[in-house]
């Protein structure tokens, strides 16, 4: 009778082991599926970011190189305006600079 009881216990243990193996296999399958899904999501996100960055770059490139003649003309006007501003500033303070230099050159320190 003890043999039948042991035999039933062994069957019960084998059944439990089989069930545990099925649970582990299901978990592995679910993990692999989730990893595959995560990889696909990451690839999609990277592609979207790349497209967005490329689109922004192309837009910026079009804005800056659209009409180079107009850009050159605009830069020339800005440069001329800056030169005129610097000339005005130099003429405004030139007398003060000359006076300061003369003061330092003619002052004798002992």
C-alpha positions in Angstrom: 0.0 0.0 0.0 2.9 2.3 0.7 4.1 1.6 -2.9 0.8 2.9 -4.3 1.0 6.0 -2.1 4.5 6.7 -3.2 3.6 6.0 -6.8 0.7 8.6 -6.5 3.1 11.1 -4.9 5.6 10.6 -7.8 2.8 11.2 -10.4 1.8 14.3 -8.5 5.3 15.6 -8.4 5.8 14.9 -12.1 2.5 16.7 -12.9 3.6 19.7 -10.8 7.0 19.7 -12.6 5.3 19.5 -16.0 3.0 22.4 -15.0 6.0 24.5 -13.7 7.8 23.8 -17.0 4.8 25.0 -19.0 4.7 28.2 -16.8 8.4 28.9 -17.4 8.0 28.3 -21.1 5.0 30.6 -21.3 7.0 33.3 -19.4 10.0 32.9 -21.8 7.7 33.2 -24.8 6.0 36.3 -23.3 9.4 37.8 -22.5 10.7 37.2 -26.1 7.5 38.7 -27.5 7.8 41.8 -25.3 11.5 42.2 -26.3 10.6 41.9 -30.0 7.8 44.5 -29.5 10.1 46.8 -27.6 12.7 46.5 -30.3 10.2 47.4 -33.0 8.9 50.3 -31.0 12.4 51.6 -30.5 13.2 51.3 -34.3 10.0 53.1 -35.1 10.8 55.9 -32.6 14.4 56.2 -34.0 13.1 56.4 -37.6 10.5 59.1 -36.6 13.2 61.1 -34.8 15.6 60.7 -37.8 12.8 61.9 -40.2 12.0 64.8 -38.0 15.6 65.9 -37.7 16.2 65.5 -41.4 13.0 67.5 -42.2 14.2 70.3 -39.8 17.6 70.3 -41.4 16.2 70.5 -44.9 13.9 73.3 -43.9 16.7 75.2 -42.3 18.9 74.6 -45.4 16.2 76.0 -47.7 15.8 79.1 -45.5 19.5 79.9 -45.4 20.3 79.1 -49.0 17.1 80.1 -50.8 18.3 83.3 -52.5 22.0 83.8 -52.0 21.9 87.1 -53.8 19.4 88.5 -51.3 21.5 87.1 -48.4 24.6 88.8 -49.8 22.8 92.1 -50.2 21.4 91.9 -46.7 24.8 91.2 -45.3 26.4 94.1 -47.2 23.7 96.4 -45.8 24.3 95.2 -42.3 28.0 95.6 -42.7 27.7 99.1 -44.1 25.4 100.1 -41.3 27.9 98.7 -38.7 30.8 100.5 -40.3 28.9 103.8 -40.3 28.0 103.2 -36.6 31.6 102.6 -35.7 32.8 105.7 -37.7 30.2 107.9 -35.8 31.3 106.4 -32.5 35.0 107.0 -33.3 34.4 110.6 -34.3 32.4 111.2 -31.2 35.1 110.0 -28.8 38.3 110.8 -30.8 38.8 114.2 -29.1 38.5 112.6 -25.6 41.0 109.9 -26.6 43.5 112.5 -28.0 43.2 114.6 -24.8 43.8 111.5 -22.6 46.8 110.4 -24.6 48.3 113.9 -24.5 47.8 114.1 -20.7 49.6 110.8 -20.2 52.4 111.6 -22.5 53.1 115.1 -21.1 52.8 114.1 -17.4 56.2 113.4 -15.8 56.3 111.0 -12.8 59.2 111.1 -10.4 
